[in-house]
Amino acid sequence: MIGLQASVILQSQYLEKARAELQAKEEKQAKEEKQRKGTNHKLMGDGWPQLLTGDDFFQKVKDNDEVVATVQDLQQARRLHGKMWRTQECERKERNVEKRRKWKEKMGEWEAERDQAKAEKRLVQQRKPVHGPLEKAIPWPRRAVQLPGIDKEDIDKDSNSDKSDDLE
């Protein structure tokens, strides 16, 4: 009898240790997967089996699909916004290069006239050309691009509501 009790105690200790190791391993894998994919798309995150044909689960699937589509639309809009920013930035740089080229050209003419005036021992008739300000860089769009009719708070609420539903 004592031998059976001892084996049950040892077995329960082993199972606790094995469960803890397995849980740590699963959490580590989930964390790595989340870092790779960016977001975790688990609908029922508690690890317990769910009724896949139930109305609650079906609604959660629809809500999750809407959130994923919205996030993808936001990402696409942000990419497009970034491309537009890059083209505007390239155009700005080209305009600045053109301003510098014109200034150097005027400066060359002024220096030639200055050297000629110096040789003739007279004052320079033209004023020294001023470079003038260059166009400043267009700031990178830091805020998330929003689609019309969709608030970021709605997306956060949807993702948080999934977590709160799992706790009930």
TIRO-652490 format. One record per atom (N, C-alpha, C): residue number from 1; residue in three letters; z, x, y. Coordinates in steps of 0.1 Angstrom, whole numbers, plus 5000, padded with zeros to 4 digits. Atoms other than C-alpha are relative to their C-alpha. Example, Ala and Ser with C-alpha at 12.3 -4.5 7.8 and 13.67 -1.06 7.14 Angstrom:
> num|residu|zz|xx|yy
> 1|ALA|5000|5009|4988
> 1|ALA|5078|5123|4955
> 1|ALA|5000|5009|5012
> 2|SER|5000|4991|4989
> 2|SER|5071|5137|4989
> 2|SER|5008|4992|5011
This chain:
> num|residu|zz|xx|yy
> 1|MET|5000|5008|4988
> 1|MET|5000|5000|5000
> 1|MET|5000|5009|5013
> 2|ILE|5000|4991|4989
> 2|ILE|5009|5028|5024
> 2|ILE|4987|5007|5002
> 3|GLY|5013|4993|4999
> 3|GLY|4977|5046|5015
> 3|GLY|4989|4992|5006
> 4|LEU|5009|5009|4994
> 4|LEU|4957|5015|5024
> 4|LEU|5002|4999|5015
> 5|GLN|4997|5001|4986
> 5|GLN|4974|5012|5057
> 5|GLN|4996|5012|5008
> 6|ALA|5003|4987|4994
> 6|ALA|4969|5049|5065
> 6|ALA|4984|5000|5001
> 7|SER|5014|4999|5000
> 7|SER|4932|5046|5056
> 7|SER|4994|4990|5011
> 8|VAL|5004|5009|4990
> 8|VAL|4928|5015|5078
> 8|VAL|5002|5006|5014
> 9|ILE|4997|4994|4987
> 9|ILE|4945|5033|5107
> 9|ILE|4990|5011|5004
> 10|LEU|5009|4989|4998
> 10|LEU|4923|5064|5103
> 10|LEU|4986|4994|5003
> 11|GLN|5013|5006|4998
> 11|GLN|4892|5042|5100
> 11|GLN|4999|4994|5014
> 12|SER|5001|5006|4987
> 12|SER|4900|5023|5132
> 12|SER|5000|5011|5011
> 13|GLN|5001|4990|4990
> 13|GLN|4906|5055|5151
> 13|GLN|4986|5007|5000
> 14|TYR|5014|4994|5000
> 14|TYR|4873|5069|5139
> 14|TYR|4990|4991|5007
> 15|LEU|5009|5010|4994
> 15|LEU|4855|5037|5149
> 15|LEU|5002|5000|5015
> 16|GLU|4998|4999|4985
> 16|GLU|4871|5038|5184
> 16|GLU|4993|5012|5006
> 17|LYS|5006|4987|4995
> 17|LYS|4859|5074|5188
> 17|LYS|4985|4998|5000
> 18|ALA|5015|5001|5002
> 18|ALA|4824|5066|5175
> 18|ALA|4995|4990|5010
> 19|ARG|5005|5010|4990
> 19|ARG|4821|5035|5198
> 19|ARG|5000|5006|5014
> 20|ALA|5000|4994|4987
> 20|ALA|4831|5055|5228
> 20|ALA|4989|5010|5002
> 21|GLU|5011|4990|4999
> 21|GLU|4806|5083|5220
> 21|GLU|4987|4992|5001
> 22|LEU|5012|5008|4999
> 22|LEU|4779|5057|5214
> 22|LEU|4998|4993|5013
> 23|GLN|5000|5006|4987
> 23|GLN|4787|5039|5246
> 23|GLN|4996|5010|5011
> 24|ALA|5003|4990|4990
> 24|ALA|4786|5071|5266
> 24|ALA|4986|5004|4999
> 25|LYS|5014|4996|5002
> 25|LYS|4753|5080|5250
> 25|LYS|4990|4990|5006
> 26|GLU|5008|5011|4995
> 26|GLU|4738|5046|5258
> 26|GLU|5000|5000|5016
> 27|GLU|4999|5000|4986
> 27|GLU|4750|5048|5294
> 27|GLU|4992|5011|5006
> 28|LYS|5007|4988|4996
> 28|LYS|4736|5083|5298
> 28|LYS|4985|4997|5000
> 29|GLN|5014|5003|5001
> 29|GLN|4702|5071|5285
> 29|GLN|4996|4990|5010
> 30|ALA|5004|5011|4990
> 30|ALA|4702|5040|5307
> 30|ALA|5000|5006|5014
> 31|LYS|5000|4994|4986
> 31|LYS|4711|5062|5338
> 31|LYS|4987|5008|5001
> 32|GLU|5012|4992|4999
> 32|GLU|4682|5086|5330
> 32|GLU|4988|4992|5001
> 33|GLU|5012|5009|4999
> 33|GLU|4658|5058|5324
> 33|GLU|4999|4993|5014
> 34|LYS|5000|5007|4987
> 34|LYS|4669|5041|5356
> 34|LYS|4995|5010|5011
> 35|GLN|5004|4990|4991
> 35|GLN|4663|5074|5375
> 35|GLN|4985|5002|4999
> 36|ARG|5015|4998|5002
> 36|ARG|4628|5077|5359
> 36|ARG|4992|4988|5006
> 37|LYS|5008|5012|4996
> 37|LYS|4617|5041|5366
> 37|LYS|5004|4996|5014
> 38|GLY|4996|5004|4987
> 38|GLY|4636|5036|5398
> 38|GLY|5009|4988|5000
> 39|THR|4991|5011|5001
> 39|THR|4652|5003|5389
> 39|THR|5002|4996|4986
> 40|ASN|4997|5005|5013
> 40|ASN|4667|4987|5359
> 40|ASN|4996|4986|4999
> 41|HIS|5005|5013|5001
> 41|HIS|4650|4956|5347
> 41|HIS|5006|4992|4989
> 42|LYS|4993|5008|5010
> 42|LYS|4676|4943|5323
> 42|LYS|5003|4986|5006
> 43|LEU|4997|5013|4995
> 43|LEU|4679|4906|5326
> 43|LEU|5015|4996|4996
> 44|MET|4986|5002|5005
> 44|MET|4711|4903|5305
> 44|MET|5006|5013|4997
> 45|GLY|4995|4987|5001
> 45|GLY|4729|4935|5310
> 45|GLY|5012|5002|4992
> 46|ASP|4988|4999|5007
> 46|ASP|4759|4928|5289
> 46|ASP|4999|5006|4986
> 47|GLY|5003|4994|5013
> 47|GLY|4743|4940|5256
> 47|GLY|5002|4990|4989
> 48|TRP|4998|5010|5011
> 48|TRP|4751|4908|5237
> 48|TRP|4987|4992|4999
> 49|PRO|5012|5008|5003
> 49|PRO|4724|4887|5221
> 49|PRO|5000|4987|5009
> 50|GLN|5002|5012|4991
> 50|GLN|4710|4858|5243
> 50|GLN|4990|4991|4993
> 51|LEU|5009|5010|5005
> 51|LEU|4692|4826|5235
> 51|LEU|4988|5002|5009
> 52|LEU|5012|4996|4992
> 52|LEU|4657|4836|5246
> 52|LEU|4992|4988|5004
> 53|THR|5007|5012|4996
> 53|THR|4644|4800|5248
> 53|THR|5008|4991|5009
> 54|GLY|4991|5008|4992
> 54|GLY|4673|4787|5269
> 54|GLY|4994|4999|5014
> 55|ASP|5004|5002|4986
> 55|ASP|4667|4773|5304
> 55|ASP|5005|5011|5009
> 56|ASP|4994|4989|4991
> 56|ASP|4690|4799|5320
> 56|ASP|4992|5013|4999
> 57|PHE|5007|4988|5002
> 57|PHE|4672|4828|5305
> 57|PHE|4986|4999|5005
> 58|PHE|5014|5002|4996
> 58|PHE|4638|4814|5312
> 58|PHE|4999|5001|5016
> 59|GLN|4999|5000|4985
> 59|GLN|4648|4809|5349
> 59|GLN|5002|5014|5005
> 60|LYS|4998|4986|4997
> 60|LYS|4661|4845|5350
> 60|LYS|4988|5008|4999
> 61|VAL|5013|4992|5002
> 61|VAL|4628|4858|5336
> 61|VAL|4991|4997|5012
> 62|LYS|5009|5003|4989
> 62|LYS|4609|4839|5363
> 62|LYS|5005|5006|5013
> 63|ASP|4995|4994|4988
> 63|ASP|4632|4851|5391
> 63|ASP|4998|5015|5000
> 64|ASN|5002|4986|5001
> 64|ASN|4630|4886|5378
> 64|ASN|4985|5004|5002
> 65|ASP|5014|4997|4998
> 65|ASP|4592|4885|5377
> 65|ASP|4996|4999|5015
> 66|GLU|5002|5001|4986
> 66|GLU|4592|4873|5413
> 66|GLU|5005|5011|5008
> 67|VAL|4994|4989|4993
> 67|VAL|4615|4900|5424
> 67|VAL|4992|5013|4998
> 68|VAL|5008|4988|5003
> 68|VAL|4594|4927|5406
> 68|VAL|4987|4999|5008
> 69|ALA|5013|5002|4992
> 69|ALA|4562|4913|5422
> 69|ALA|5002|5003|5015
> 70|THR|4997|4998|4986
> 70|THR|4578|4913|5456
> 70|THR|5003|5015|5003
> 71|VAL|4998|4985|4998
> 71|VAL|4590|4949|5452
> 71|VAL|4987|5008|5000
> 72|GLN|5013|4993|5001
> 72|GLN|4556|4960|5441
> 72|GLN|4991|4997|5013
> 73|ASP|5007|5003|4987
> 73|ASP|4541|4942|5472
> 73|ASP|5005|5009|5011
> 74|LEU|4994|4992|4990
> 74|LEU|4565|4960|5494
> 74|LEU|4996|5015|4999
> 75|GLN|5004|4987|5002
> 75|GLN|4557|4993|5478
> 75|GLN|4985|5003|5004
> 76|GLN|5014|4999|4997
> 76|GLN|4520|4987|5482
> 76|GLN|4998|5000|5016
> 77|ALA|5001|5001|4985
> 77|ALA|4525|4977|5519
> 77|ALA|5005|5013|5006
> 78|ARG|4995|4987|4994
> 78|ARG|4545|5009|5525
> 78|ARG|4990|5011|4998
> 79|ARG|5010|4990|5002
> 79|ARG|4518|5030|5509
> 79|ARG|4989|4999|5010
> 80|LEU|5011|5003|4991
> 80|LEU|4492|5014|5531
> 80|LEU|5004|5004|5014
> 81|HIS|4995|4996|4987
> 81|HIS|4514|5019|5562
> 81|HIS|5001|5015|5001
> 82|GLY|5000|4985|5000
> 82|GLY|4518|5056|5552
> 82|GLY|4987|5006|5002
> 83|LYS|5013|4996|4998
> 83|LYS|4481|5060|5550
> 83|LYS|4995|4998|5014
> 84|MET|5004|5003|4986
> 84|MET|4476|5044|5584
> 84|MET|5007|5011|5009
> 85|TRP|4992|4991|4992
> 85|TRP|4503|5067|5598
> 85|TRP|4993|5014|4999
> 86|ARG|5006|4987|5002
> 86|ARG|4486|5098|5583
> 86|ARG|4987|5001|5008
> 87|THR|5013|4999|4993
> 87|THR|4452|5089|5598
> 87|THR|5003|5001|5015
> 88|GLN|4996|5000|4986
> 88|GLN|4468|5082|5632
> 88|GLN|5005|5014|5004
> 89|GLU|4995|4986|4997
> 89|GLU|4486|5116|5630
> 89|GLU|4989|5010|5000
> 90|CYS|5011|4991|5000
> 90|CYS|4454|5134|5621
> 90|CYS|4992|4999|5013
> 91|GLU|5008|5002|4988
> 91|GLU|4436|5118|5651
> 91|GLU|5008|5006|5012
> 92|ARG|4992|4994|4989
> 92|ARG|4465|5128|5674
> 92|ARG|4999|5015|5000
> 93|LYS|5001|4985|5001
> 93|LYS|4463|5164|5662
> 93|LYS|4987|5004|5005
> 94|GLU|5013|4997|4995
> 94|GLU|4426|5164|5668
> 94|GLU|4999|4999|5015
> 95|ARG|5001|5002|4986
> 95|ARG|4430|5151|5703
> 95|ARG|5008|5012|5007
> 96|ASN|4992|4989|4994
> 96|ASN|4457|5178|5710
> 96|ASN|4992|5013|4999
> 97|VAL|5009|4988|5001
> 97|VAL|4433|5205|5697
> 97|VAL|4989|5000|5010
> 98|GLU|5010|5001|4990
> 98|GLU|4406|5192|5720
> 98|GLU|5005|5003|5014
> 99|LYS|4994|4997|4987
> 99|LYS|4430|5193|5750
> 99|LYS|5002|5015|5001
> 100|ARG|4998|4985|4999
> 100|ARG|4439|5229|5742
> 100|ARG|4987|5007|5002
> 101|ARG|5013|4994|4999
> 101|ARG|4402|5238|5738
> 101|ARG|4995|4999|5014
> 102|LYS|5004|5002|4986
> 102|LYS|4394|5223|5772
> 102|LYS|5008|5008|5010
> 103|TRP|4991|4992|4991
> 103|TRP|4424|5240|5788
> 103|TRP|4996|5015|4999
> 104|LYS|5004|4986|5001
> 104|LYS|4414|5274|5774
> 104|LYS|4986|5002|5007
> 105|GLU|5013|4999|4994
> 105|GLU|4378|5268|5786
> 105|GLU|5002|5001|5016
> 106|LYS|4997|5000|4985
> 106|LYS|4391|5260|5822
> 106|LYS|5007|5013|5004
> 107|MET|4992|4988|4997
> 107|MET|4415|5289|5820
> 107|MET|4991|5012|5000
> 108|GLY|5010|4989|5000
> 108|GLY|4386|5313|5811
> 108|GLY|4992|5000|5012
> 109|GLU|5008|5001|4987
> 109|GLU|4366|5300|5841
> 109|GLU|5009|5005|5011
> 110|TRP|4991|4996|4990
> 110|TRP|4397|5305|5863
> 110|TRP|5002|5015|5000
> 111|GLU|4998|4985|5001
> 111|GLU|4403|5340|5850
> 111|GLU|4988|5008|5005
> 112|ALA|5012|4994|4996
> 112|ALA|4367|5349|5856
> 112|ALA|4999|5000|5015
> 113|GLU|5001|5002|4985
> 113|GLU|4368|5335|5892
> 113|GLU|5011|5009|5006
> 114|ARG|4989|4992|4995
> 114|ARG|4402|5353|5897
> 114|ARG|4996|5015|5000
> 115|ASP|5004|4986|5001
> 115|ASP|4388|5386|5885
> 115|ASP|4989|5004|5011
> 116|GLN|5010|4998|4990
> 116|GLN|4358|5382|5908
> 116|GLN|5006|5001|5014
> 117|ALA|4993|5000|4987
> 117|ALA|4380|5374|5938
> 117|ALA|5008|5012|5002
> 118|LYS|4993|4988|4999
> 118|LYS|4401|5404|5930
> 118|LYS|4991|5012|5003
> 119|ALA|5009|4989|4997
> 119|ALA|4371|5426|5930
> 119|ALA|4994|4999|5014
> 120|GLU|5005|5002|4986
> 120|GLU|4359|5411|5963
> 120|GLU|5011|5001|5010
> 121|LYS|4988|4999|4991
> 121|LYS|4394|5414|5977
> 121|LYS|5002|4988|5009
> 122|ARG|4997|5012|4993
> 122|ARG|4398|5378|5986
> 122|ARG|5009|4991|4991
> 123|LEU|4991|5009|5007
> 123|LEU|4420|5349|5976
> 123|LEU|4992|4991|4990
> 124|VAL|5006|5009|5010
> 124|VAL|4413|5327|5946
> 124|VAL|4999|4987|5006
> 125|GLN|5003|5014|4994
> 125|GLN|4397|5294|5956
> 125|GLN|5006|4989|4992
> 126|GLN|4995|5011|5009
> 126|GLN|4407|5274|5926
> 126|GLN|5015|5002|4996
> 127|ARG|4986|5000|5005
> 127|ARG|4442|5265|5914
> 127|ARG|5000|5003|4985
> 128|LYS|4999|4997|5014
> 128|LYS|4453|5278|5881
> 128|LYS|5001|4987|4992
> 129|PRO|4999|5012|5007
> 129|PRO|4447|5251|5855
> 129|PRO|5013|4998|4992
> 130|VAL|4987|5003|5007
> 130|VAL|4478|5234|5841
> 130|VAL|4996|4994|4986
> 131|HIS|5003|5005|5014
> 131|HIS|4479|5227|5804
> 131|HIS|5002|4985|4999
> 132|GLY|4996|5014|5001
> 132|GLY|4496|5193|5807
> 132|GLY|5006|4997|4987
> 133|PRO|4992|5004|5012
> 133|PRO|4516|5175|5781
> 133|PRO|4991|4997|4988
> 134|LEU|5008|5004|5012
> 134|LEU|4503|5172|5745
> 134|LEU|5006|4987|4995
> 135|GLU|4995|5013|5006
> 135|GLU|4507|5139|5726
> 135|GLU|5011|5003|4990
> 136|LYS|4988|4998|5009
> 136|LYS|4540|5137|5708
> 136|LYS|4996|4994|4987
> 137|ALA|5002|5005|5013
> 137|ALA|4541|5131|5671
> 137|ALA|5004|4986|4999
> 138|ILE|4997|5014|5003
> 138|ILE|4541|5095|5659
> 138|ILE|5011|5000|4990
> 139|PRO|4989|5000|5009
> 139|PRO|4574|5089|5642
> 139|PRO|4996|4994|4987
> 140|TRP|5002|5005|5014
> 140|TRP|4573|5083|5604
> 140|TRP|5007|4987|4999
> 141|PRO|4993|5013|5002
> 141|PRO|4581|5046|5596
> 141|PRO|5011|5001|4990
> 142|ARG|4988|4999|5008
> 142|ARG|4616|5048|5583
> 142|ARG|5004|4987|4993
> 143|ARG|4996|5013|5005
> 143|ARG|4623|5011|5579
> 143|ARG|4990|4996|4989
> 144|ALA|5008|5005|5010
> 144|ALA|4611|4994|5548
> 144|ALA|4990|4990|5006
> 145|VAL|5010|5009|4995
> 145|VAL|4579|4975|5554
> 145|VAL|5003|4986|4994
> 146|GLN|4997|5013|5005
> 146|GLN|4586|4938|5551
> 146|GLN|4988|4991|5000
> 147|LEU|5011|5010|5000
> 147|LEU|4562|4911|5540
> 147|LEU|5004|4988|5007
> 148|PRO|4997|5012|4993
> 148|PRO|4560|4879|5560
> 148|PRO|5007|4990|4991
> 149|GLY|4993|5010|5008
> 149|GLY|4585|4853|5547
> 149|GLY|5009|5005|4990
> 150|ILE|4991|4994|5010
> 150|ILE|4604|4877|5525
> 150|ILE|5010|5009|5007
> 151|ASP|4990|4992|4994
> 151|ASP|4637|4892|5536
> 151|ASP|5005|5009|4989
> 152|LYS|4994|4990|5009
> 152|LYS|4652|4923|5520
> 152|LYS|5013|4994|4994
> 153|GLU|4987|5005|5004
> 153|GLU|4685|4904|5518
> 153|GLU|4998|4990|4988
> 154|ASP|5003|5009|5011
> 154|ASP|4668|4878|5495
> 154|ASP|4999|5008|4987
> 155|ILE|5002|4991|5012
> 155|ILE|4658|4906|5471
> 155|ILE|5014|5005|4995
> 156|ASP|4987|4995|5004
> 156|ASP|4693|4920|5472
> 156|ASP|5008|4989|4994
> 157|LYS|4993|5011|5005
> 157|LYS|4708|4886|5466
> 157|LYS|4996|4997|4985
> 158|ASP|5005|5003|5013
> 158|ASP|4685|4880|5436
> 158|ASP|5005|5011|4990
> 159|SER|4996|4989|5009
> 159|SER|4694|4914|5420
> 159|SER|5015|4999|4998
> 160|ASN|4985|5001|5002
> 160|ASN|4732|4908|5427
> 160|ASN|5003|4988|4992
> 161|SER|4996|5012|5008
> 161|SER|4731|4873|5413
> 161|SER|4998|5002|4985
> 162|ASP|5002|4997|5014
> 162|ASP|4718|4886|5380
> 162|ASP|5013|5007|4995
> 163|LYS|4988|4993|5004
> 163|LYS|4749|4909|5379
> 163|LYS|5012|4991|4999
> 164|SER|4989|5010|5000
> 164|SER|4773|4881|5388
> 164|SER|4999|4990|4989
> 165|ASP|5001|5009|5011
> 165|ASP|4758|4858|5362
> 165|ASP|5004|5006|4987
> 166|ASP|4996|4993|5012
> 166|ASP|4764|4884|5335
> 166|ASP|5015|5000|4998
> 167|LEU|4986|5000|5001
> 167|LEU|4801|4884|5343
> 167|LEU|5006|4987|4996
> 168|GLU|4994|5013|5003
> 168|GLU|4806|4847|5338
> 168|GLU|5000|4997|4985
